[in-house]
Amino acid sequence: MSYKELAVTGVQGLTPYVPGKPVEELERELGISGSLKLASNENPLGPSKSVQKALINELPGLHFYPDGSAYKLRSRLAQEHHLTVEQVTLGNGSNDVLELIARTFLNQQTSAVFSEYAFAVYPIVVQATGAKACVAKAYPVEHERMPYGHDLDALLNAVDHQTRVIFLANPNNPTGTWFEPAALQDFLAKVNPEIVVVLDEAYFEYMPDSLKPDSVKWLALFPNLIITRTFSKIHALAGLRVGYALSNPEIAELLNRVRQPFNVNSMAQVAACAALDDPMHVAQSVMINTQGLKQLIIGLDEMDLNYIPSIGNFISVDMKQPAAAVYDALLHRGVIVRPIANYGLPNHLRITVGSQQQNERVLLALDSVLNGSSDD
């Protein structure tokens, strides 16, 4: 007997999410040191000093369970977004929130819609529930404004009588593509209010102000809207795992029925509160990312490499060949980036925006691999 046969149908055929290769694993495998990881869209600035101080102050209380309702953090988030506490749901990272949404609204008789090249967690959480995944075609590479971007009309056309959830990412990972605010609002107005729309804004803070939708205010217009955000990116708390959803209170109450009571630990709760009280760290992170993205684009242009226009803290680059060999060659130079063949982009590598020195190193390593130049 295979225990696989005992698993539910969706899980039997599920391929687990594969995270970026850790530095420790690479150095252990190759016997090298001083490696650079630009694979997981982490903030090179690291957590702010105020966050670090808050974590130190929390250490003596680790023998206590965290506040299961995380009332202080939820209150702080409600204040930040001018909502009520009842509209905030916390997760062990925003991935956890995405899973809560899938478990709450999907089953084997329903379906979910998302775009080609969308975040890899969407198909995972959908398949785990046994629901059908309906994948809308993205814009083609030849599209003049948004190559590889989500096509809102195609997403609407993919909706049918079984659809219960639509997943949208703005900006999207791994492409870095985005929606114009007016077009996105028009899309929401066209969706049947009985279908839940998940607007994944993990990289929201990195967006230029002119492209940021006033999505939180849309909650009053569209009761079927759920906004998900995270502290892993701009706030540099990826190791603590804390994300959240904003929605109408009825949806939040449903999500909290399936949420585990201690899914956000006490260290994560105090760190997130401290992060919200440090806007200067956010501003500095945005500045470093803006400068770093320009630095990478200049370097890629000099190497005559095409890339997908991005407003996130990463950029996906066309290697003009299957990217696996380039990825492996970079590993041997102590540089970790992210192959995205699992997204249907076998020729692309996704590069996280790092510090000025880190960006220079990855560009030199990439030039060495592709053009045979020295990276010394």
NORHUQUI-V358882 format. One record per residue. N is the residue number from 1. SS is DSSP state (helix for helix, strand for strand, loop for the rest). OMEGA is omega in whole degrees, 0 to 359 (NA if undefined). Layout:
BEGIN
n=<N:N>
ss=<SS:SS>
omega=<OMEGA:OMEGA>
END
This chain:
BEGIN
n=<1:2:3:4:5:6:7:8:9:10:11:12:13:14:15:16:17:18:19:20:21:22:23:24:25:26:27:28:29:30:31:32:33:34:35:36:37:38:39:40:41:42:43:44:45:46:47:48:49:50:51:52:53:54:55:56:57:58:59:60:61:62:63:64:65:66:67:68:69:70:71:72:73:74:75:76:77:78:79:80:81:82:83:84:85:86:87:88:89:90:91:92:93:94:95:96:97:98:99:100:101:102:103:104:105:106:107:108:109:110:111:112:113:114:115:116:117:118:119:120:121:122:123:124:125:126:127:128:129:130:131:132:133:134:135:136:137:138:139:140:141:142:143:144:145:146:147:148:149:150:151:152:153:154:155:156:157:158:159:160:161:162:163:164:165:166:167:168:169:170:171:172:173:174:175:176:177:178:179:180:181:182:183:184:185:186:187:188:189:190:191:192:193:194:195:196:197:198:199:200:201:202:203:204:205:206:207:208:209:210:211:212:213:214:215:216:217:218:219:220:221:222:223:224:225:226:227:228:229:230:231:232:233:234:235:236:237:238:239:240:241:242:243:244:245:246:247:248:249:250:251:252:253:254:255:256:257:258:259:260:261:262:263:264:265:266:267:268:269:270:271:272:273:274:275:276:277:278:279:280:281:282:283:284:285:286:287:288:289:290:291:292:293:294:295:296:297:298:299:300:301:302:303:304:305:306:307:308:309:310:311:312:313:314:315:316:317:318:319:320:321:322:323:324:325:326:327:328:329:330:331:332:333:334:335:336:337:338:339:340:341:342:343:344:345:346:347:348:349:350:351:352:353:354:355:356:357:358:359:360:361:362:363:364:365:366:367:368:369:370:371:372:373:374:375:376>
ss=<loop:loop:helix:helix:helix:helix:loop:loop:helix:helix:helix:helix:loop:loop:loop:loop:loop:loop:loop:loop:loop:loop:helix:helix:helix:helix:helix:helix:helix:helix:loop:loop:loop:loop:loop:strand:strand:loop:loop:loop:loop:loop:loop:loop:loop:loop:loop:loop:helix:helix:helix:helix:helix:helix:helix:helix:helix:helix:helix:helix:helix:loop:loop:loop:loop:loop:loop:loop:loop:loop:helix:helix:helix:helix:helix:helix:helix:helix:helix:helix:helix:loop:loop:loop:helix:helix:helix:strand:strand:strand:strand:loop:loop:helix:helix:helix:helix:helix:helix:helix:helix:helix:helix:helix:helix:loop:loop:loop:loop:loop:strand:strand:strand:strand:strand:loop:loop:loop:loop:helix:helix:helix:helix:helix:helix:helix:helix:helix:helix:loop:loop:strand:strand:strand:strand:strand:loop:loop:loop:loop:loop:loop:loop:loop:loop:loop:loop:loop:loop:loop:loop:helix:helix:helix:helix:helix:helix:loop:loop:loop:loop:loop:strand:strand:strand:strand:strand:strand:strand:loop:loop:loop:loop:loop:loop:loop:loop:loop:loop:loop:helix:helix:helix:helix:helix:helix:helix:helix:helix:helix:loop:loop:loop:loop:loop:strand:strand:strand:strand:strand:loop:loop:loop:helix:helix:helix:loop:loop:helix:helix:helix:loop:loop:loop:helix:helix:helix:helix:loop:loop:loop:loop:loop:loop:strand:strand:strand:strand:strand:strand:loop:loop:loop:loop:loop:loop:loop:loop:loop:loop:loop:loop:strand:strand:strand:strand:loop:loop:helix:helix:helix:helix:helix:helix:helix:helix:helix:helix:loop:loop:loop:loop:loop:loop:loop:helix:helix:helix:helix:helix:helix:helix:helix:helix:helix:helix:loop:loop:helix:helix:helix:helix:helix:helix:helix:helix:helix:helix:helix:helix:helix:helix:helix:helix:helix:helix:helix:helix:helix:helix:helix:helix:loop:loop:loop:loop:strand:loop:loop:loop:loop:loop:loop:strand:strand:strand:strand:strand:loop:loop:loop:loop:helix:helix:helix:helix:helix:helix:helix:helix:helix:loop:loop:loop:strand:strand:loop:strand:strand:loop:helix:helix:helix:loop:loop:loop:loop:strand:strand:strand:strand:strand:loop:loop:loop:helix:helix:helix:helix:helix:helix:helix:helix:helix:helix:helix:helix:helix:helix:helix:helix:loop:loop:loop:loop:loop>
omega=<174:179:175:181:180:181:177:189:182:182:182:182:186:172:184:174:180:180:176:182:178:178:183:180:180:183:176:182:188:180:180:177:179:182:181:178:173:188:191:175:178:182:183:180:183:181:182:179:180:175:180:178:180:179:178:180:182:187:182:183:185:178:177:170:175:172:185:179:182:188:183:180:179:178:180:177:177:177:182:186:179:177:175:179:182:180:185:174:182:178:176:194:181:174:179:179:178:178:177:180:180:181:183:191:185:172:186:180:184:179:175:182:171:187:165:182:179:182:189:182:181:179:180:183:178:183:180:179:184:180:178:176:177:186:179:178:175:174:180:180:182:184:189:184:188:177:181:183:177:179:184:178:178:177:177:181:180:180:175:186:179:187:176:184:170:178:176:174:183:357:181:171:21:188:184:182:188:176:168:184:182:179:180:178:178:177:181:180:182:183:174:183:176:177:179:177:180:178:184:183:181:183:186:186:179:183:171:183:182:181:180:175:176:193:181:178:179:180:179:181:186:182:180:183:170:176:176:178:186:172:185:190:185:182:173:178:184:182:181:175:173:176:182:175:173:184:172:187:181:178:180:180:177:180:181:175:181:179:175:190:181:186:174:187:186:179:179:181:182:179:180:177:179:180:179:181:183:182:180:178:178:181:179:179:178:181:179:181:179:179:183:178:176:180:179:181:178:180:179:177:180:177:179:178:175:180:178:178:187:170:174:175:182:177:181:192:178:182:181:180:173:192:185:181:178:177:181:179:176:177:180:172:177:180:181:171:186:171:184:175:179:176:184:180:187:180:186:167:176:182:175:175:179:174:180:181:179:178:178:181:182:178:178:180:180:178:178:181:187:188:176:179:182:175:178:NA>
END
